[in-house]
Amino acid sequence: MKLSCIKLRNFRNHGNSEISFCPELNVLLGNNGQGKTNVLEAISYLSLTKSFYAANDATTLQLGREFFEIEGTLISDDGHQSDVRVTYNRESAEKQFTINRNRPETLASVIGEFPIVILSPEHHAITFGSPIERRKFIDLLLSQISRVYFEDLLEYRRVLKQRNRILLDLKLQQRGETDTLEPWTISLVNHGSRIIHKRREFLSEFQTYMHQAYHDLAGNHEAPGFNYLSLPDLPDDCNRIAERMHETLDQRRSEELNRGVTLVGPHRDEVRFSIDGISLQKFASQGQHKTLLVALKVAEFFYLKERRNEVPIFLLDDVFSELDEHRSQHILDLVGGLGQTFITATSESVFRHRVEWNDRHRRTLVENGTCRPC
């Protein structure tokens, strides 16, 4: 997958920007706050229908403007061209998304059509933060690969919200009657058991990709690992997972009624990372966290590439900050030849003597929301 060009209107601090890209390394240079990340954010809109950075569309609209518009031309590995357009209107709070002037059936149906891997400072929470960040990492990756998984995930969230509402009502009314809860419990189990099964299957497959990526970054002297924590004595079979999930929900029914919230399911699961069997979250250095995070994203790239039969676009935002020159150059060497890559940086120093600027490696200077080749 390649992005040949993009146009931004009234998006963040870009009033009217147009950039052409080359097929391999695209470097966006400029000081902080000039609009480099905004370009990557716009690319994520074309691929994921939303920002990887902002909580909602309204916050990406340029101050004082009524709408924003993003247009881009994406070309698949087999040469198919897609002209993608995203607009958002402040007054109606409506977002419109078109591919070759046609609106997709749903925004959800776009996920995975234009595979993308993103590494930004916000993703530090995958290793440093709460379990929800690690679940989000898995869910986004699997949603780009499997429409069934994504649909299960969307339906599970809808059912969970309704079930929590019923539990809260029962708690406030001090009622122990749960007949209204059971249909939602059955639906929660049906979707939740498939999500748990798919996540476990994914992590088993992903281990090989992760080991290779970490080895390429850090050598053989450390070995990464991860452990998926879910239901007690979790079985392998999806039907048995459903049985165990239902049993556990029944066992914790009184506790759920007392607290007014669902306490069992994939929304409560955890992934714990380790280095040489030692907990990453508890004992790893900042450098080990950064190395594991980059390795995760490189592993994601190759996993997505094989499962989608399409080379993903790779976005790296401010990846070289807080890294010494040796580590920065190692990362650049690793990601530079993966496919079309976009990197933001405040300095050109890491690229000096390692990148020859030509029709395959291009620099763009971003200043005050304007872009020009350099």
C-alpha angles and dihedrals in degrees: 000000000000133000108213099183144348136203125201127193123182090343114145105308094339108103096175118348130162123184133180117208136207123229098253128022119016115180122193109202128192147101121289116284096024098111106268095126089045090065091054089045090055091050089054088055089057092050105031101022089238145057121276087210112037125070093219141008096250093066092059093057114105112254112270095011127117100213144010128214131197123186128180141164116226122190120198124219090260091054100258111149123216121188104204125194129185123186133176127193120204097206096051094030085222127146120202124197125188135178113201087346093303123114114230118238089252136351087244090062090064094063109108097014091100104029116213139175120204130194116182137148088266089066092065084089089070089076101019101036142067126302091262090070092056091046089051090053092054094041095052093047094048092043090059090053105037125041089189091057092048092050091048089050094050092047092046091054091050093049092045091053092051094044091051090051091054092047091051091049091050090049094050092046090045091229123152094194110116105175090111089052100054099074089052090047091054091050091046090053094047094054097031096053091053091049092051092047093049093047092052091047090050095050091051090054094039094057092080093051091048094051092050094048093047091048090052090052104037107015128234099304093090132042123203124213142171137203126206112218116198135123118002114269089002112206124219100231117087094223091051090048087055091051092049092047092052091047091051092048089052091049092052097040095110091049091049091051091050093049099034095227140094110261102181130062144066090299087071098045125113139208115207120198124209140184114215088344094305119119112262093203093054107033113014124113122240089254091054090050091052093045093049092048093052089046090052091054094046089049088049089053094055094041091051092044093055096042095046097035086226131102107243124227109249120216119190116183118194090334095154098057115115091012126113119239094259094055091042093053091046091055091045091052091049099048099031095084101037099095134281105352131185119199129180119207139164093214136039093212097101091055095047114113090003103067128050110205110230141120091308099042116046138178125209123189114218117199127165092338096312126111131206135163115258 
